[in-house]
Amino acid sequence: MKRPYRVVVAKPGLDGHDRGAKVIARALRDAGFEVIYTGLHQTPEQIVDAAVQEDADAVGLSLLSGAHLTLVPRIVDGLREAGLDDALVIVGGIIPEGDFAALHEAGADRIFTPGEPLANIVSWLSGALDEREERVAGQAG
């Protein structure tokens, strides 16, 4: 990683199962990311506010409730409205493959489902954020 990236990990909606989100948060922390875990039952607005306050490089959303097609677009739109256009959005949890295209169209950068090796998630995120940093540096220079 080019620097310690800041990632907000959030559990939007009414889903009360956060073990997976905590496992991801710990794996990212152990890999050198600065991780902010928002806790359970977060509204899209609360997640956006946390991302803005923490100047997040990425937002990881863990959803098991089936509300991903409603909640993810609201969060992505909120991030864009708040000026966090460059924050990557990762979605994880119980997401049917048939919903992947709609989530990507809504602005999700990557979707991970249960069983994905933690090393793959860490590697993808650090690589994607490094690429973003290089792009930004190239545009500034």
N, C-alpha and C positions, 0 to 999 in steps of 0.2 A: 504494500500500500504506500502511496505517495505521502500520506499523512493520516492521522487518526480521524476517520470519518465519523460523523455523528448520525446515529440511526434511532429514530423513534419507533418502538415496537408497540402496537396497540391492538386491543380486542374490541372492535366496534360491535355495537348492538347488544342483544340480550344473552348471547352465548356465555355460559358460566365456566367453560372449560379452558384453562389457560396453561396447562402443562406444556403443550407444544410451543407456545409463545415464549415461555420461560426457558425452554431448552434452546430455542433459536437465539434468544437474547444472551444467554450464557456463552454459546458458541461464538457469537460475534464479539462479545466482550473479551473472551479468551484469545481471539485472533487479533486484538488490538483496536477494535472499534470502540467508540464512546456510545454506550447504549442507554437510552432512556425508555423505561417500560412504564406505560401509562396505567396499567391495571385493567380490570374488567369493566364492562358495561359503559364504554365510552361512546359518546355521540360523535358524528362526523365533525361537528364544530369543535368539540373538545380536542379531538385528534389534530385538527388543523391548527388550533391555538397552541398546542404543545409543540408541533413541528416549527411553527413560527418562533415561539419563545426560545426554543433550543437551537435555532438556525440549522435545522436538520438537512443532511445531505441525502437521506433516504428515509422512507416511511415503510415499515413492514406491518402488514395487516393480517391478522390471524382470524379466520372465520370458519366456524363449524355449523352455523345456524341456518345456512341456506339463503341468507339475505345479501349475499355478495353482489348480485346484480343491481341491488338498490343502494347499498352502502358505499361500495367502491367508487362509483361515479360521483357521488356527493362529496366524498373526501378528495378525490382528484380535482374536481371543480373548485372546491374550497382552497386547495393548495395553490392552484393557478390564480385564483382571485386574490390570494394573499401575497402573490409575488414569488412563490416558490416553484416556478416553472421548471427549474432544473433539478428538483428533488426527485429521485427515483422512487417508484412505488412498487413494492413487492407484495404479492398476495399469496397467502398460504392457508392450507386447511383442506377441508372437504369441498373440493371444487370439481364439478363434473367437467370432463374434457370438452363437452359440447358448449360450455360457457366460456372457454378460454378466449375465443375470438371477440366476444362481446366485451370481456374485461380488457383485452388489449386495445380495442377501439375506444374504450372509456378512459384509457390512459395508464393502465397497469403495464409496467415494464417487464415483469416476469412473474410467473405463477409456479409455485412449488406445492406439491401434494405430499401427503404422508409417505414416509419411506425414503424420501430424498436424502441422500447422505449429507450430513452437516458440512463436510468439506466442500461439496459441490455448491452449496448455498454461499458459504464464505468466499469461495473462489470467484463465483460469478459476480457477487456484489462488489468485492474489492476490484476486480477487473473492470466492471462497468463504471465504477466511480473513478478509477484511474483514467479510463478513456475520456470521461466527461471532463476531468481536470486538464488533460492534454488538449481537448477541443477548446476549452475556455482560454487556456494559455495561448493557443494558436490564434484565436480571435483577438486577443488583447495585444498580441505582438505583431 
